[in-house]
């Protein structure tokens, strides 16, 4: 299973899913009704699994979208990385302890339930996870490039040259302990490095409304718990909501840095 990692043209970015299948389906229905659906790239920004009601069905749905709409990309989030590491699907160093972390801190109970496996039985879960799901967990890219945008689950290090980070993200070094680009709670609220001349688009951090700043877009408006899921259309800077009556107006500060906005990670269970 391979995905494109260098794209051009219009994009639709769906924020963190976390098993919330009904919300994704409502967004997809609205996307399919658009005249430009077939030529628009569709990017899942990561975190299909854990927390929400049906992670298995979320992966099934995302893979079905890939079959239906070839211009679909599923990025790896920290939850996919943790699940892959816990199930031994990637060559992570033993000291990373993905198993303990995923079981204790990631809300993975719903993932076990969705596959019909007792919580904590990693061996049985690996046997129950279909091969296509395993292939996605192994092969989901860490970043996608676009002439105007850069897509990654959490963010980029502001003080590390972009060219170095691009190479690491392309290589997907699974030996790294909690790679910040997928796992950091700090990076969503920082601007990209100065040599990155693109708008950085991420999920990972729950924000009550989509955030548009000068060089940054944040898309995770549910945190896997509640609220309206958001799909950001680019370059239009428009939003499709799963539940418009529950949605908040976006923060629109195209002249402001993330530091100016002074946002903070919201607490989620």
N, C-alpha and C positions, 0 to 999 in steps of 0.2 A: 504494500500500500504506500503510494507516494503522492504528495501534494505539491502543487506549485508554490514556490517561495519568492517569486519575483513576478509581479503583476502590474498591469496598467488598466486605466479605465475606471468607471464608477464602481463603488463598493457599498455593501450593506454589512454592518458589523453588529452581531448579536452579542449582548453582554452575557455574563456568567449564567449558565443554565441551572446547574445543581439539581437535576432531576425534575425540574418544573416543566413537564412536557406540554401541558395544556397551554401555558403561556407562549411557548415556542410555536406551537401549532397556530395560535391566533396571529402571531407575527408573520409566519410563513404564508398564511392565507392572504394577508394584506400585501405581502411582497409579490405573490403570484398574480395578484390583480393588476399589477403595474405593467405598463407597456414595455418598460425597460428591463423586466426581470431576467430575460434570457441572456442579456449582454452584461449584466451586473455581477461582479464577484460577490460571493456571500462568505463571510468569515465568522466562524464561531471563535470568540476570543479566549476560550479555555474554560475549564471547570464544568464539564458536563455532569460529573459524578458528585456523590456525597450530599449531605444536608437535606436536600429536597426529597419529594415523595417517591420518585421512580428513576434512579440513575440508569438502570439497565435499559429501560424504554427510551431514555434520553439519548443513549448511544445508538440504539436501534434507529431512532428517528433521524439523528444526524447522518448516519451512514445511508439511510434511505434518501436523504436529500442529496448526498454525494452522487448516488446513482441517477437521481432525477435531474440534477442540475450540476453538470461537470465542473462549473466554475465555483465550486464550493471548497473551502479550506477549513480544517478543524485544527486550531492551534492547541498545543499542550498547555494546560494550566498546572499549578502546583498540585492540585488534587489528582490529575491524571498521572503526574510524575510520581507522587507518593504511592498511588495504587500500583503502578508498574513496578516500582521498587519493592513494595511489600510482597508482591506476587512473584518476584524473581524474574520479571520479564525483561529487565535491562541489566547491564553490567555495572551496577552500583557498588562502590566499595563497601565492605562489611561494616565499617565504622559509621556509615551514614544512618543505619538503623531506621530505614523507612518503615519497617513493619511496626515497631513500637510507636513511631510518630503518627502513622496513619490511623492506627487503632485508637490512640489516646487523644488526638487533637484535631482530627479532620472531619468529624461528624460522619464517619464511614458506616455507621450502623445501618443507614438507609440503603447503602450500596449492597451490603450483605443481604438485607431483606429482599431487595429487588431481584436478586439472583436465587433466592430461596435457600440461603446458606446460613447456619447459625453464626452469630457475630463472633469474630475472632478466629474462625476455622479457615486459615489462609490456604491450606492445601486443597480443601474441598472447593473453595471459591475459585482457585485457579483451574480446577477441573470443570467447573460449571461455566466459566467465562468463555463464550464462543471464540473460535479462532479469529474471526474478523474483528471482534472487540480487542483481543490481545494484540492484533496487528496495529490497530489504531493507537493503543497505549504505547507500543514500542516506537512507532514511526511518526507520530504527530510532530510537526515542526515546532521549533521554539520561537520563530519570528517569520514575518512576511514583509517583503520590501515592495514599495510603490514609489514612483517618482516624487510624490507629494507627501506620502505618509510612511510611517514605520509601525508595524503591528506586533506587539509582544504582550504577554499576559500581565506582567506587573509593571515593568518600566526599564529604564536605562540608568546606569551610574553617571551622575552629572560630571564627575571629575576624571572619568576614564575615557580616552579617545573613542569616538564612535567606530572607527575602523577596526579597533581591537575587539570591541563588543560584538560587532557584526560577525566577525570571524568565529568567535566563541559560540554565538547563537546558531550559526550555520552548522558548526561541527557537533553541537549537542553533546557536550562533555558530561556523561552520566557519572563520572567519578567525583564531580564536585559535590560538596556537602551543602545542600539547600541552595542551589543556584539563585542568586538574588533576582535575576530577570523574570523568574517565575514565582519566587517565594517571598520576596521582601515586602513588608508592610510599609516601608518608607518610600520606596521608589515611585509608587503611583502619585505621590504628592511632590515630586521633584521634576524640574524641567530636564529635557535631554541635554547632553553635552553640547558645547558651543559649536563643535564641528559637525553636528547633526542638523542639516538644513531641511528637515522634514518635520511634520507634525506627528508626535508620538501618540499612538492610540492604544489604550490598555483597559483591562477589567480589574479583577482581583480585589480591589478595595470597594467596599460598599459605600455608595454616596446616594443621598435621597433623590438627587436629580442629576442628569447628565451634565458634565462639566466641560465647557469649551473655554480654554485659555489661549494665550498667544501661541504656544507650541505644544499643547497637550489636550487630549480628549479622554475623559473617563466615562465608562459605559455601564458599570455594574450597579444597577438601581434596585436590586432585590437582596443581594447577599445570600441568596438561597432560602430566604425566610418568608418574605411577604412583599407586597407592593407590585408595581407595574414593571415588567421587564422592558428593556429598551433596545431598539435596533437603530443605529445611527447610519443615515445615508450620507455618503461622501461622493463628490465634493459639495453637495447641496447643504450640508449641515442641518438636515432635517431629521426628525425622530419619528419612528413608528413605535407605538406603545402597545403592549399586550392588553393592557387594561386602562384605557384613557381616563376613566373616571378616578382612578387611583394615582395617576401620574402627576408629577410636579413639573413646573416650568423649569427648563434648563438654566444653569448658570452660564451666562453668555458674557465673557470678559476677554474678547479677542486682543486687547491691548495689555493684558495683565499676565505676569508670570505666575507660576504656581505658588511661589513664595509670597507674592502679593495677596493671593487669595487666602493664604493661611488656613488651608483645610487640614483636617485630621482624620485618621482612620476611625470609622465608627465601630463600636463594639458589637459583635455578633456572636450568637451562641454556636 
